[in-house]
Amino acid sequence: MDETKNQRTLAAYENIAAEYADLTKGMPTDVNLAMMNRFVDSTPEGGTVLELGSGPGWDADFLESRGLHVRRTDAAAAFRDLQIARGKHVDRLDAIADEYIDTRWPSYDGVMALFVLQHIEREHTDEILRKVAQALRPGGTFLGTVREGIGDIWEGSESGNRYHVTRWEPDAFEARIDAANLEPIWRTRFVDDEGPWLGVIARKDVSS
């Protein structure tokens, strides 16, 4: 059976996890800091957050420094091993294949997926957002980023490992959020060395 684009991307990150951790280590960038601070402000004090694709765990470190309880997850064993070596607990969770709630984590005040959804194949996006909405408590918030643009591309690291990128036009991505019964309450657009990005915070209706 041919590998899916997501599986090929995951294999690439298994190979470059240490490189990625070194490149991203340190305080969040100004843009990331602004997004996460808004997310924290929209989440109850001491609330629980599911982080999809925690990677080396730097963003989870920041959220925890702000008093939130974070369930760190990643599908890549290399990233989980990096966090375990730092004394962190991180669960294996495949954002496409696995459910986000279980007996230990029946719901969350927030779900965060920074620099993760761009690797999800377009046809799986609705299911991802459905599971996000299902996992959130009424009034809970979701913070996600996607690459802005048209069509899909492949990119590669300096080591030659390639990963798939799904690009979204703003209206099209927000339509998928709306379809999941999440209401966008904050938006940002920014550019880094990989290109333009969209960031969205959306809230689950309190009556849901």
C-alpha positions as CSV (number, residue, x, y, z in Angstrom):
1,M,0.0,0.0,0.0
2,D,1.3,3.4,-0.9
3,E,2.1,5.8,2.0
4,T,-0.3,8.7,2.5
5,K,1.1,12.2,2.4
6,N,0.6,12.4,6.1
7,Q,2.6,9.2,6.7
8,R,5.5,10.4,4.5
9,T,5.5,13.7,6.4
10,L,5.5,11.9,9.7
11,A,8.5,9.8,8.6
12,A,10.3,13.0,7.7
13,Y,9.7,14.5,11.1
14,E,11.0,11.3,12.7
15,N,14.3,12.0,11.0
16,I,14.5,15.7,11.7
17,A,13.0,16.0,15.2
18,A,16.3,16.9,16.9
19,E,17.1,19.5,14.1
20,Y,13.6,21.0,14.5
21,A,13.9,21.1,18.3
22,D,17.2,23.0,18.0
23,L,15.9,25.5,15.5
24,T,12.8,26.3,17.5
25,K,14.2,26.3,21.0
26,G,13.7,29.3,23.2
27,M,11.0,31.8,23.9
28,P,8.1,32.0,21.4
29,T,8.5,34.4,18.5
30,D,6.5,37.6,18.8
31,V,3.7,36.2,16.6
32,N,3.5,32.9,18.5
33,L,3.6,34.7,21.8
34,A,0.7,37.0,20.7
35,M,-1.4,34.0,19.6
36,M,-0.8,31.9,22.7
37,N,-1.4,34.8,25.0
38,R,-4.8,35.4,23.4
39,F,-5.5,31.7,23.6
40,V,-4.6,31.7,27.3
41,D,-6.8,34.7,27.9
42,S,-9.7,32.9,26.3
43,T,-9.2,29.8,28.5
44,P,-10.3,29.5,32.1
45,E,-7.6,30.0,34.7
46,G,-6.0,26.6,35.4
47,G,-7.9,25.0,32.5
48,T,-7.0,21.9,30.6
49,V,-5.6,22.1,27.0
50,L,-5.0,19.4,24.4
51,E,-2.0,20.2,22.2
52,L,-2.0,18.4,18.9
53,G,1.5,17.9,17.5
54,S,3.5,19.1,20.6
55,G,6.8,18.5,18.8
56,P,9.7,19.3,21.2
57,G,7.2,20.8,23.7
58,W,8.3,24.4,23.8
59,D,4.8,25.8,23.3
60,A,3.4,23.4,26.0
61,D,6.1,24.7,28.3
62,F,4.9,28.2,27.8
63,L,1.2,27.4,28.3
64,E,2.1,25.6,31.6
65,S,4.1,28.6,32.7
66,R,0.8,30.6,32.3
67,G,-1.0,28.1,34.6
68,L,-2.7,25.8,32.2
69,H,-2.6,22.0,32.3
70,V,-1.5,20.6,29.0
71,R,-2.0,17.2,27.5
72,R,1.0,16.9,25.3
73,T,0.6,14.6,22.3
74,D,2.5,13.8,19.1
75,A,2.4,11.0,16.5
76,A,6.2,11.1,16.0
77,A,8.1,8.8,18.4
78,A,11.2,11.0,18.0
79,F,9.4,14.0,19.3
80,R,8.0,12.0,22.2
81,D,11.4,10.7,23.1
82,L,12.8,14.3,23.2
83,Q,10.2,15.4,25.6
84,I,10.5,12.3,27.8
85,A,14.2,13.0,28.0
86,R,13.3,16.4,29.4
87,G,11.1,14.8,32.0
88,K,7.8,15.5,30.3
89,H,4.8,13.2,29.9
90,V,3.6,13.0,26.3
91,D,1.0,10.7,24.7
92,R,1.1,9.1,21.3
93,L,-1.8,10.6,19.4
94,D,-2.4,10.5,15.7
95,A,-4.6,13.5,14.9
96,I,-6.2,11.7,11.9
97,A,-6.6,8.2,13.2
98,D,-7.2,8.6,17.0
99,E,-10.0,10.1,19.1
100,Y,-9.1,13.1,21.3
101,I,-11.1,12.2,24.4
102,D,-10.9,9.2,26.7
103,T,-11.6,8.3,30.3
104,R,-8.6,10.3,31.5
105,W,-9.4,13.3,29.3
106,P,-13.2,13.4,28.8
107,S,-13.1,17.1,27.6
108,Y,-10.9,20.2,27.4
109,D,-11.1,23.9,27.9
110,G,-8.9,24.4,24.9
111,V,-7.3,22.7,21.9
112,M,-4.2,24.0,20.3
113,A,-2.6,23.0,17.0
114,L,0.2,25.4,16.0
115,F,2.1,24.6,12.8
116,V,0.4,21.2,12.5
117,L,-2.7,21.5,10.4
118,Q,-0.7,22.4,7.3
119,H,0.5,18.8,7.2
120,I,-3.1,17.4,7.3
121,E,-4.4,16.3,3.9
122,R,-7.3,18.5,2.8
123,E,-9.8,15.6,2.8
124,H,-9.1,14.9,6.5
125,T,-9.6,18.5,7.7
126,D,-13.3,18.3,8.4
127,E,-12.8,15.2,10.6
128,I,-10.0,16.8,12.5
129,L,-12.1,19.9,13.3
130,R,-15.1,17.7,14.2
131,K,-13.0,15.9,16.7
132,V,-11.7,19.2,18.1
133,A,-15.3,20.5,18.6
134,Q,-16.3,17.2,20.1
135,A,-13.4,17.4,22.6
136,L,-14.1,20.9,23.7
137,R,-16.3,21.8,26.6
138,P,-19.1,24.4,25.8
139,G,-17.4,27.7,25.5
140,G,-14.0,26.1,25.0
141,T,-11.6,27.6,22.4
142,F,-9.5,26.2,19.6
143,L,-6.2,27.8,18.3
144,G,-5.0,26.7,15.0
145,T,-2.7,27.8,12.2
146,V,-2.5,26.9,8.5
147,R,-0.4,28.0,5.6
148,E,-2.1,30.5,3.4
149,G,-2.3,30.0,-0.3
150,I,-3.8,27.8,-3.1
151,G,-3.1,24.1,-3.6
152,D,-0.8,21.6,-2.0
153,I,3.0,21.6,-2.2
154,W,6.0,19.5,-0.9
155,E,8.8,21.2,1.0
156,G,12.0,19.9,2.4
157,S,14.5,20.5,5.2
158,E,18.2,21.0,4.7
159,S,18.7,17.3,5.4
160,G,16.6,16.4,2.4
161,N,13.5,15.1,4.2
162,R,10.3,16.2,2.5
163,Y,6.9,17.0,4.0
164,H,3.5,17.8,2.6
165,V,1.9,21.2,3.0
166,T,-1.8,21.9,2.5
167,R,-2.4,25.6,1.8
168,W,-5.7,27.3,2.5
169,E,-7.4,30.5,1.4
170,P,-8.8,32.3,4.5
171,D,-12.5,32.1,3.5
172,A,-12.2,28.4,2.7
173,F,-10.5,27.5,6.0
174,E,-13.0,29.5,8.0
175,A,-15.8,27.7,6.2
176,R,-14.4,24.4,7.5
177,I,-14.3,25.9,11.0
178,D,-17.9,27.0,10.7
179,A,-18.9,23.6,9.4
180,A,-17.5,22.1,12.6
181,N,-19.8,24.4,14.7
182,L,-17.0,26.5,15.9
183,E,-17.2,30.3,15.7
184,P,-14.0,32.2,14.8
185,I,-13.5,35.0,17.4
186,W,-10.0,36.2,16.4
187,R,-7.8,36.0,13.3
188,T,-4.3,36.9,12.3
189,R,-2.2,36.7,9.2
190,F,1.6,36.7,9.3
191,V,4.6,35.8,7.2
192,D,7.8,33.9,8.1
193,D,10.6,32.3,6.1
194,E,8.2,29.5,5.0
195,G,5.6,32.0,3.6
196,P,2.2,33.4,4.7
197,W,0.1,31.9,7.5
198,L,-3.3,32.2,8.9
199,G,-4.0,31.9,12.7
200,V,-7.6,31.5,14.1
201,I,-9.1,31.2,17.5
202,A,-12.6,29.8,17.4
203,R,-15.0,29.1,20.2
204,K,-17.5,26.3,20.8
205,D,-21.0,27.5,21.5
206,V,-21.9,27.5,25.2
207,S,-25.1,25.7,24.4
208,S,-23.4,22.9,22.5
